[in-house]
């Protein structure tokens, strides 16, 4: 009878171990595959899930300590202990991320934010930091938030530059409300609308509304002077001057000038200044001396009303 050779006991044990290892790897693969497919079905990324997990840990620490404090009556001590535990667990400010700064000096934001460096996350006074940021001239709004475990995030919304305000001894950049953003040199102010005159800063919004009455002329205006705290003189990029009446008559006068310019090509022409302060008439001053009678008559015929020689 043929004899069957059997493997040595050590070989049989090794084969059995390999078999069990292969089965375990296959089981893990099936489990990982199922978990991967399950996670893929969730509307979250792995990073978002990680942040949510850290937030839950952070919240659990705070809730546990606050519950203990409520029982013992030591809320102040518990608050400090919560901050210490959170910091020891890695929940302290290690990084500061700032976004939204384009025109302003970003260092001004970091100077205020870095005062929070190494602070435990629970002790961050987000509203106080936001108030500091809102005090910066360029900041229209600021969002300050914790990005667990160790990042302070600051999102800045900047004000938009609108015009240049001429002060007695220097120029400043202002926004549409007239708020000062920063000083500006004469060289950098070139090409920007320059507003001047006592009280002009608080009239920036009114000037904008006035210029909106004649949209075609608005980009041609180089400077606006607030005169006698009641009316505007406009200087165009051609160097020509327009004196407007005060109050509610100013928009209508500007529209009438726009029509005159369309019919007579005043901007860039011989006329140096137009005075429309008197209702129903316009006074003209030409660059090279008195305007001719024929020119005045022509402008009167084309909508100027009564056209006169300006003094």
ROSETI-765835 format. One record per residue (C-alpha): residue in three letters; x negated, z, y negated. Coordinates in Angstrom, 1 decimal, m for minus. Layout:
<pt aa="ALA" X="X" Z="Z" Y="Y"/>
...
This chain:
<pt aa="UNK" X="0.0" Z="0.0" Y="0.0"/>
<pt aa="UNK" X="m1.3" Z="m0.9" Y="m3.4"/>
<pt aa="UNK" X="m2.2" Z="2.0" Y="m5.6"/>
<pt aa="UNK" X="m1.0" Z="2.2" Y="m9.3"/>
<pt aa="UNK" X="m3.7" Z="3.2" Y="m11.7"/>
<pt aa="UNK" X="m2.6" Z="5.7" Y="m14.2"/>
<pt aa="UNK" X="m4.1" Z="6.2" Y="m17.6"/>
<pt aa="UNK" X="m6.0" Z="9.3" Y="m18.3"/>
<pt aa="UNK" X="m4.0" Z="12.2" Y="m19.9"/>
<pt aa="UNK" X="m6.0" Z="11.9" Y="m23.2"/>
<pt aa="UNK" X="m5.1" Z="8.2" Y="m23.5"/>
<pt aa="UNK" X="m1.4" Z="8.9" Y="m22.8"/>
<pt aa="UNK" X="m1.3" Z="11.6" Y="m25.5"/>
<pt aa="UNK" X="m3.0" Z="9.3" Y="m28.0"/>
<pt aa="UNK" X="m0.4" Z="6.5" Y="m27.3"/>
<pt aa="UNK" X="2.4" Z="9.0" Y="m27.6"/>
<pt aa="UNK" X="1.1" Z="10.2" Y="m31.0"/>
<pt aa="UNK" X="0.8" Z="6.6" Y="m32.2"/>
<pt aa="UNK" X="4.3" Z="5.9" Y="m31.1"/>
<pt aa="UNK" X="5.6" Z="8.9" Y="m33.0"/>
<pt aa="UNK" X="3.6" Z="7.9" Y="m36.2"/>
<pt aa="UNK" X="5.1" Z="4.4" Y="m36.0"/>
<pt aa="UNK" X="8.6" Z="5.8" Y="m35.7"/>
<pt aa="UNK" X="8.0" Z="8.2" Y="m38.7"/>
<pt aa="UNK" X="6.7" Z="5.3" Y="m40.8"/>
<pt aa="UNK" X="9.6" Z="3.2" Y="m39.9"/>
<pt aa="UNK" X="12.0" Z="6.0" Y="m40.8"/>
<pt aa="UNK" X="10.3" Z="6.6" Y="m44.1"/>
<pt aa="UNK" X="10.4" Z="2.9" Y="m44.9"/>
<pt aa="UNK" X="14.1" Z="2.8" Y="m44.1"/>
<pt aa="UNK" X="14.7" Z="5.9" Y="m46.3"/>
<pt aa="UNK" X="12.6" Z="4.5" Y="m49.2"/>
<pt aa="UNK" X="14.3" Z="1.2" Y="m48.9"/>
<pt aa="UNK" X="17.7" Z="2.9" Y="m49.1"/>
<pt aa="UNK" X="16.6" Z="5.1" Y="m52.1"/>
<pt aa="UNK" X="15.1" Z="2.1" Y="m53.8"/>
<pt aa="UNK" X="18.3" Z="0.1" Y="m53.4"/>
<pt aa="UNK" X="20.3" Z="3.1" Y="m54.6"/>
<pt aa="UNK" X="18.2" Z="3.6" Y="m57.7"/>
<pt aa="UNK" X="18.4" Z="m0.1" Y="m58.4"/>
<pt aa="UNK" X="22.1" Z="0.2" Y="m58.6"/>
<pt aa="UNK" X="21.9" Z="2.9" Y="m61.3"/>
<pt aa="UNK" X="22.0" Z="1.7" Y="m65.0"/>
<pt aa="UNK" X="18.8" Z="3.5" Y="m65.8"/>
<pt aa="UNK" X="15.1" Z="2.7" Y="m65.7"/>
<pt aa="UNK" X="12.6" Z="4.9" Y="m63.9"/>
<pt aa="UNK" X="11.2" Z="6.1" Y="m67.2"/>
<pt aa="UNK" X="14.7" Z="7.1" Y="m68.4"/>
<pt aa="UNK" X="15.3" Z="9.0" Y="m65.2"/>
<pt aa="UNK" X="12.0" Z="10.8" Y="m65.7"/>
<pt aa="UNK" X="12.9" Z="11.8" Y="m69.2"/>
<pt aa="UNK" X="16.3" Z="13.0" Y="m68.1"/>
<pt aa="UNK" X="14.6" Z="15.1" Y="m65.4"/>
<pt aa="UNK" X="12.3" Z="16.7" Y="m68.0"/>
<pt aa="UNK" X="15.2" Z="17.3" Y="m70.3"/>
<pt aa="UNK" X="17.1" Z="19.1" Y="m67.5"/>
<pt aa="UNK" X="14.0" Z="21.3" Y="m66.8"/>
<pt aa="UNK" X="13.7" Z="22.1" Y="m70.5"/>
<pt aa="UNK" X="17.4" Z="22.9" Y="m70.8"/>
<pt aa="UNK" X="17.3" Z="25.1" Y="m67.6"/>
<pt aa="UNK" X="14.4" Z="27.2" Y="m69.0"/>
<pt aa="UNK" X="16.3" Z="27.7" Y="m72.3"/>
<pt aa="UNK" X="19.6" Z="28.5" Y="m70.6"/>
<pt aa="UNK" X="18.0" Z="31.0" Y="m68.2"/>
<pt aa="UNK" X="16.1" Z="32.8" Y="m71.0"/>
<pt aa="UNK" X="19.1" Z="32.8" Y="m73.3"/>
<pt aa="UNK" X="21.3" Z="34.2" Y="m70.6"/>
<pt aa="UNK" X="18.8" Z="37.0" Y="m70.0"/>
<pt aa="UNK" X="18.6" Z="37.7" Y="m73.7"/>
<pt aa="UNK" X="22.4" Z="37.9" Y="m74.0"/>
<pt aa="UNK" X="22.5" Z="40.5" Y="m71.2"/>
<pt aa="UNK" X="19.7" Z="42.6" Y="m72.6"/>
<pt aa="UNK" X="20.5" Z="42.0" Y="m76.3"/>
<pt aa="UNK" X="17.0" Z="40.8" Y="m77.1"/>
<pt aa="UNK" X="17.8" Z="37.4" Y="m78.5"/>
<pt aa="UNK" X="14.8" Z="37.2" Y="m80.9"/>
<pt aa="UNK" X="12.4" Z="38.2" Y="m78.1"/>
<pt aa="UNK" X="14.0" Z="35.7" Y="m75.8"/>
<pt aa="UNK" X="13.6" Z="32.9" Y="m78.3"/>
<pt aa="UNK" X="9.9" Z="33.6" Y="m78.6"/>
<pt aa="UNK" X="9.6" Z="33.9" Y="m74.9"/>
<pt aa="UNK" X="11.5" Z="30.6" Y="m74.4"/>
<pt aa="UNK" X="9.1" Z="28.9" Y="m76.8"/>
<pt aa="UNK" X="6.1" Z="30.3" Y="m74.9"/>
<pt aa="UNK" X="7.3" Z="29.3" Y="m71.5"/>
<pt aa="UNK" X="8.2" Z="25.8" Y="m72.7"/>
<pt aa="UNK" X="4.8" Z="25.5" Y="m74.3"/>
<pt aa="UNK" X="3.0" Z="26.7" Y="m71.1"/>
<pt aa="UNK" X="5.1" Z="24.1" Y="m69.2"/>
<pt aa="UNK" X="3.7" Z="21.3" Y="m71.4"/>
<pt aa="UNK" X="6.6" Z="21.2" Y="m73.8"/>
<pt aa="UNK" X="4.6" Z="21.3" Y="m77.0"/>
<pt aa="UNK" X="3.8" Z="18.7" Y="m79.7"/>
<pt aa="UNK" X="0.8" Z="16.7" Y="m78.6"/>
<pt aa="UNK" X="1.6" Z="13.3" Y="m80.1"/>
<pt aa="UNK" X="3.3" Z="12.0" Y="m83.2"/>
<pt aa="UNK" X="4.8" Z="8.5" Y="m83.3"/>
<pt aa="UNK" X="5.9" Z="7.0" Y="m86.6"/>
<pt aa="UNK" X="7.8" Z="3.7" Y="m87.0"/>
<pt aa="UNK" X="9.5" Z="1.8" Y="m89.8"/>
<pt aa="UNK" X="6.7" Z="2.1" Y="m92.4"/>
<pt aa="UNK" X="5.9" Z="m1.2" Y="m94.0"/>
<pt aa="UNK" X="5.3" Z="m0.7" Y="m97.7"/>
<pt aa="UNK" X="4.7" Z="3.0" Y="m98.0"/>
<pt aa="UNK" X="1.5" Z="4.8" Y="m97.2"/>
<pt aa="UNK" X="2.0" Z="6.0" Y="m93.5"/>
<pt aa="UNK" X="m0.5" Z="8.8" Y="m94.1"/>
<pt aa="UNK" X="2.1" Z="10.6" Y="m96.2"/>
<pt aa="UNK" X="4.4" Z="10.8" Y="m93.2"/>
<pt aa="UNK" X="1.6" Z="11.9" Y="m90.8"/>
<pt aa="UNK" X="0.5" Z="14.7" Y="m93.2"/>
<pt aa="UNK" X="3.9" Z="16.3" Y="m92.9"/>
<pt aa="UNK" X="4.3" Z="15.6" Y="m89.2"/>
<pt aa="UNK" X="0.9" Z="16.9" Y="m88.1"/>
<pt aa="UNK" X="1.8" Z="20.3" Y="m89.5"/>
<pt aa="UNK" X="3.9" Z="20.5" Y="m86.3"/>
<pt aa="UNK" X="1.0" Z="19.7" Y="m84.0"/>
<pt aa="UNK" X="0.8" Z="22.1" Y="m81.0"/>
<pt aa="UNK" X="4.1" Z="23.7" Y="m81.9"/>
<pt aa="UNK" X="6.3" Z="24.5" Y="m78.9"/>
<pt aa="UNK" X="9.2" Z="22.0" Y="m78.8"/>
<pt aa="UNK" X="11.9" Z="24.7" Y="m79.1"/>
<pt aa="UNK" X="10.4" Z="25.9" Y="m82.4"/>
<pt aa="UNK" X="10.4" Z="22.5" Y="m84.1"/>
<pt aa="UNK" X="12.6" Z="22.6" Y="m87.3"/>
<pt aa="UNK" X="13.6" Z="19.0" Y="m87.3"/>
<pt aa="UNK" X="15.9" Z="19.3" Y="m90.3"/>
<pt aa="UNK" X="13.2" Z="20.9" Y="m92.4"/>
<pt aa="UNK" X="10.8" Z="18.2" Y="m91.5"/>
<pt aa="UNK" X="13.4" Z="15.5" Y="m92.3"/>
<pt aa="UNK" X="14.0" Z="17.1" Y="m95.7"/>
<pt aa="UNK" X="10.3" Z="16.9" Y="m96.5"/>
<pt aa="UNK" X="10.3" Z="13.2" Y="m95.5"/>
<pt aa="UNK" X="13.3" Z="12.4" Y="m97.6"/>
<pt aa="UNK" X="11.5" Z="13.8" Y="m100.6"/>
<pt aa="UNK" X="8.9" Z="11.0" Y="m100.4"/>
<pt aa="UNK" X="9.6" Z="8.3" Y="m102.9"/>
<pt aa="UNK" X="9.8" Z="5.4" Y="m100.5"/>
<pt aa="UNK" X="11.9" Z="7.1" Y="m97.8"/>
<pt aa="UNK" X="15.6" Z="6.2" Y="m97.9"/>
<pt aa="UNK" X="16.4" Z="7.9" Y="m94.6"/>
<pt aa="UNK" X="14.5" Z="9.5" Y="m91.7"/>
<pt aa="UNK" X="15.3" Z="10.3" Y="m88.1"/>
<pt aa="UNK" X="13.2" Z="13.0" Y="m86.5"/>
<pt aa="UNK" X="13.6" Z="13.7" Y="m82.8"/>
<pt aa="UNK" X="11.9" Z="15.3" Y="m79.8"/>
<pt aa="UNK" X="10.7" Z="12.9" Y="m77.1"/>
<pt aa="UNK" X="10.0" Z="15.2" Y="m74.2"/>
<pt aa="UNK" X="7.7" Z="16.5" Y="m73.0"/>
<pt aa="UNK" X="5.2" Z="16.3" Y="m75.8"/>
<pt aa="UNK" X="6.0" Z="13.8" Y="m78.5"/>
<pt aa="UNK" X="7.5" Z="14.1" Y="m82.0"/>
<pt aa="UNK" X="9.1" Z="10.8" Y="m83.0"/>
<pt aa="UNK" X="9.8" Z="9.8" Y="m86.6"/>
<pt aa="UNK" X="11.8" Z="6.7" Y="m87.6"/>
<pt aa="UNK" X="11.6" Z="5.8" Y="m91.3"/>
<pt aa="UNK" X="14.0" Z="3.6" Y="m93.3"/>
<pt aa="UNK" X="12.3" Z="2.5" Y="m96.5"/>
<pt aa="UNK" X="13.8" Z="1.9" Y="m99.9"/>
<pt aa="UNK" X="13.6" Z="m1.7" Y="m101.1"/>
<pt aa="UNK" X="11.8" Z="m2.6" Y="m104.2"/>
<pt aa="UNK" X="14.0" Z="m4.1" Y="m106.9"/>
<pt aa="UNK" X="12.3" Z="m4.4" Y="m110.2"/>
<pt aa="UNK" X="9.5" Z="m3.1" Y="m112.4"/>
<pt aa="UNK" X="10.3" Z="m0.5" Y="m115.1"/>
<pt aa="UNK" X="8.1" Z="m0.6" Y="m118.2"/>
<pt aa="UNK" X="7.4" Z="2.9" Y="m119.4"/>
<pt aa="UNK" X="5.6" Z="3.6" Y="m122.7"/>
<pt aa="UNK" X="2.1" Z="3.7" Y="m121.1"/>
<pt aa="UNK" X="2.4" Z="2.3" Y="m117.6"/>
<pt aa="UNK" X="4.5" Z="0.2" Y="m115.1"/>
<pt aa="UNK" X="6.4" Z="1.6" Y="m112.1"/>
<pt aa="UNK" X="8.1" Z="m0.1" Y="m109.2"/>
<pt aa="UNK" X="11.8" Z="0.9" Y="m108.8"/>
<pt aa="UNK" X="14.6" Z="0.4" Y="m106.3"/>
<pt aa="UNK" X="18.1" Z="m0.8" Y="m107.0"/>
<pt aa="UNK" X="19.2" Z="2.6" Y="m108.1"/>
<pt aa="UNK" X="16.4" Z="3.0" Y="m110.6"/>
<pt aa="UNK" X="14.5" Z="5.5" Y="m108.5"/>
<pt aa="UNK" X="10.7" Z="5.3" Y="m108.9"/>
<pt aa="UNK" X="8.8" Z="4.1" Y="m105.8"/>
<pt aa="UNK" X="5.2" Z="4.0" Y="m107.1"/>
<pt aa="UNK" X="3.0" Z="2.9" Y="m110.0"/>
<pt aa="UNK" X="2.2" Z="m0.8" Y="m110.2"/>
<pt aa="UNK" X="m0.5" Z="m2.7" Y="m112.1"/>
<pt aa="UNK" X="0.3" Z="m5.5" Y="m114.5"/>
<pt aa="UNK" X="m1.3" Z="m8.0" Y="m112.2"/>
<pt aa="UNK" X="0.9" Z="m7.0" Y="m109.3"/>
<pt aa="UNK" X="4.0" Z="m6.9" Y="m111.5"/>
<pt aa="UNK" X="3.7" Z="m10.7" Y="m112.2"/>
<pt aa="UNK" X="6.7" Z="m12.6" Y="m110.9"/>
<pt aa="UNK" X="8.9" Z="m9.5" Y="m110.7"/>
<pt aa="UNK" X="11.8" Z="m8.6" Y="m112.9"/>
<pt aa="UNK" X="10.6" Z="m6.3" Y="m115.7"/>
<pt aa="UNK" X="13.1" Z="m3.9" Y="m117.2"/>
<pt aa="UNK" X="12.4" Z="m2.0" Y="m120.4"/>
<pt aa="UNK" X="14.0" Z="0.0" Y="m123.2"/>
<pt aa="UNK" X="15.0" Z="3.6" Y="m123.7"/>
<pt aa="UNK" X="17.6" Z="4.5" Y="m121.1"/>
<pt aa="UNK" X="17.1" Z="1.3" Y="m119.1"/>
<pt aa="UNK" X="16.3" Z="3.1" Y="m115.9"/>
<pt aa="UNK" X="19.8" Z="4.4" Y="m115.5"/>
<pt aa="UNK" X="21.3" Z="1.0" Y="m116.3"/>
<pt aa="UNK" X="19.6" Z="m0.9" Y="m113.4"/>
<pt aa="UNK" X="22.9" Z="m1.2" Y="m111.5"/>
<pt aa="UNK" X="24.8" Z="m2.4" Y="m114.5"/>
<pt aa="UNK" X="22.2" Z="m5.1" Y="m115.2"/>
<pt aa="UNK" X="22.5" Z="m6.2" Y="m111.6"/>
<pt aa="UNK" X="26.2" Z="m6.6" Y="m111.9"/>
<pt aa="UNK" X="25.8" Z="m8.5" Y="m115.2"/>
<pt aa="UNK" X="23.3" Z="m11.0" Y="m113.7"/>
<pt aa="UNK" X="25.7" Z="m11.5" Y="m110.7"/>
<pt aa="UNK" X="28.1" Z="m13.1" Y="m113.2"/>
<pt aa="UNK" X="25.8" Z="m16.1" Y="m113.4"/>
<pt aa="UNK" X="24.0" Z="m16.5" Y="m110.0"/>
<pt aa="UNK" X="22.2" Z="m19.7" Y="m111.0"/>
<pt aa="UNK" X="20.5" Z="m17.9" Y="m113.9"/>
<pt aa="UNK" X="19.6" Z="m14.7" Y="m112.1"/>
<pt aa="UNK" X="16.4" Z="m15.9" Y="m110.5"/>
<pt aa="UNK" X="15.3" Z="m17.4" Y="m113.9"/>
<pt aa="UNK" X="15.3" Z="m14.0" Y="m115.6"/>
<pt aa="UNK" X="11.8" Z="m12.6" Y="m116.1"/>
<pt aa="UNK" X="12.6" Z="m9.5" Y="m118.2"/>
<pt aa="UNK" X="15.6" Z="m7.5" Y="m119.5"/>
<pt aa="UNK" X="15.4" Z="m5.2" Y="m122.5"/>
<pt aa="UNK" X="18.1" Z="m2.5" Y="m123.0"/>
<pt aa="UNK" X="18.6" Z="m2.5" Y="m126.7"/>
<pt aa="UNK" X="20.0" Z="0.4" Y="m128.8"/>
<pt aa="UNK" X="21.5" Z="2.0" Y="m125.7"/>
<pt aa="UNK" X="24.3" Z="m0.6" Y="m125.7"/>
<pt aa="UNK" X="23.3" Z="m4.2" Y="m124.8"/>
<pt aa="UNK" X="20.8" Z="m6.5" Y="m123.2"/>
<pt aa="UNK" X="18.2" Z="m9.0" Y="m124.3"/>
<pt aa="UNK" X="17.2" Z="m11.3" Y="m121.5"/>
<pt aa="UNK" X="13.9" Z="m13.2" Y="m121.4"/>
<pt aa="UNK" X="13.7" Z="m16.2" Y="m119.0"/>
<pt aa="UNK" X="10.6" Z="m17.3" Y="m117.1"/>
<pt aa="UNK" X="10.3" Z="m20.1" Y="m119.7"/>
<pt aa="UNK" X="9.8" Z="m17.5" Y="m122.4"/>
<pt aa="UNK" X="13.2" Z="m18.2" Y="m124.1"/>
<pt aa="UNK" X="15.3" Z="m15.3" Y="m125.3"/>
<pt aa="UNK" X="19.0" Z="m14.6" Y="m124.9"/>
<pt aa="UNK" X="20.7" Z="m11.9" Y="m127.0"/>
<pt aa="UNK" X="23.9" Z="m10.7" Y="m125.3"/>
<pt aa="UNK" X="26.8" Z="m8.8" Y="m126.8"/>
<pt aa="UNK" X="27.5" Z="m5.2" Y="m125.8"/>
<pt aa="UNK" X="30.1" Z="m3.9" Y="m123.3"/>
<pt aa="UNK" X="32.6" Z="m6.0" Y="m121.4"/>
<pt aa="UNK" X="31.9" Z="m9.1" Y="m123.4"/>
<pt aa="UNK" X="28.4" Z="m9.5" Y="m121.9"/>
<pt aa="UNK" X="29.3" Z="m11.1" Y="m118.6"/>
<pt aa="UNK" X="31.5" Z="m13.7" Y="m120.3"/>
<pt aa="UNK" X="28.8" Z="m14.5" Y="m122.8"/>
<pt aa="UNK" X="26.2" Z="m15.0" Y="m120.0"/>
<pt aa="UNK" X="28.6" Z="m17.3" Y="m118.1"/>
<pt aa="UNK" X="29.1" Z="m19.3" Y="m121.4"/>
<pt aa="UNK" X="25.3" Z="m19.6" Y="m121.8"/>
<pt aa="UNK" X="25.0" Z="m20.8" Y="m118.2"/>
<pt aa="UNK" X="27.5" Z="m23.6" Y="m119.0"/>
<pt aa="UNK" X="25.6" Z="m24.5" Y="m122.2"/>
<pt aa="UNK" X="22.3" Z="m24.7" Y="m120.2"/>
<pt aa="UNK" X="24.0" Z="m26.9" Y="m117.7"/>
<pt aa="UNK" X="25.3" Z="m29.3" Y="m120.4"/>
<pt aa="UNK" X="22.3" Z="m29.2" Y="m122.8"/>
<pt aa="UNK" X="19.3" Z="m28.2" Y="m120.6"/>
<pt aa="UNK" X="18.4" Z="m25.3" Y="m122.8"/>
<pt aa="UNK" X="16.0" Z="m23.6" Y="m120.5"/>
<pt aa="UNK" X="12.6" Z="m25.3" Y="m120.8"/>
<pt aa="UNK" X="13.8" Z="m27.2" Y="m123.9"/>
<pt aa="UNK" X="13.2" Z="m26.9" Y="m127.7"/>
<pt aa="UNK" X="15.4" Z="m23.8" Y="m128.2"/>
<pt aa="UNK" X="13.4" Z="m20.6" Y="m128.4"/>
<pt aa="UNK" X="16.2" Z="m18.1" Y="m128.7"/>
<pt aa="UNK" X="20.0" Z="m18.0" Y="m128.5"/>
<pt aa="UNK" X="22.1" Z="m15.2" Y="m130.0"/>
<pt aa="UNK" X="25.5" Z="m14.8" Y="m128.5"/>
<pt aa="UNK" X="26.4" Z="m11.4" Y="m129.9"/>
<pt aa="UNK" X="29.2" Z="m12.7" Y="m132.1"/>
<pt aa="UNK" X="32.3" Z="m13.8" Y="m130.1"/>
<pt aa="UNK" X="33.1" Z="m17.6" Y="m130.3"/>
<pt aa="UNK" X="29.7" Z="m18.7" Y="m131.7"/>
<pt aa="UNK" X="26.0" Z="m19.0" Y="m130.8"/>
<pt aa="UNK" X="23.0" Z="m18.9" Y="m133.1"/>
<pt aa="UNK" X="20.0" Z="m21.0" Y="m132.1"/>
<pt aa="UNK" X="16.3" Z="m20.8" Y="m133.1"/>
<pt aa="UNK" X="14.0" Z="m23.7" Y="m132.1"/>
<pt aa="UNK" X="10.4" Z="m23.4" Y="m131.1"/>
<pt aa="UNK" X="9.0" Z="m25.8" Y="m133.8"/>
<pt aa="UNK" X="11.1" Z="m24.8" Y="m136.7"/>
<pt aa="UNK" X="14.8" Z="m24.9" Y="m137.6"/>
<pt aa="UNK" X="17.1" Z="m26.7" Y="m135.1"/>
<pt aa="UNK" X="18.4" Z="m30.0" Y="m136.4"/>
<pt aa="UNK" X="21.9" Z="m30.3" Y="m137.6"/>
<pt aa="UNK" X="22.5" Z="m33.0" Y="m135.0"/>
<pt aa="UNK" X="21.3" Z="m30.8" Y="m132.2"/>
<pt aa="UNK" X="23.5" Z="m27.9" Y="m133.4"/>
<pt aa="UNK" X="26.5" Z="m30.3" Y="m133.6"/>
<pt aa="UNK" X="25.8" Z="m31.6" Y="m130.1"/>
<pt aa="UNK" X="25.6" Z="m28.1" Y="m128.6"/>
<pt aa="UNK" X="28.8" Z="m27.2" Y="m130.5"/>
<pt aa="UNK" X="30.5" Z="m30.2" Y="m129.0"/>
<pt aa="UNK" X="29.3" Z="m29.2" Y="m125.5"/>
<pt aa="UNK" X="30.8" Z="m25.7" Y="m125.4"/>
<pt aa="UNK" X="28.7" Z="m23.6" Y="m127.8"/>
<pt aa="UNK" X="31.7" Z="m22.9" Y="m130.0"/>
<pt aa="UNK" X="30.4" Z="m22.5" Y="m133.5"/>
<pt aa="UNK" X="26.7" Z="m23.4" Y="m133.4"/>
<pt aa="UNK" X="24.5" Z="m22.0" Y="m136.2"/>
<pt aa="UNK" X="20.9" Z="m21.7" Y="m137.2"/>
<pt aa="UNK" X="19.5" Z="m18.3" Y="m136.2"/>
<pt aa="UNK" X="17.8" Z="m16.2" Y="m138.9"/>
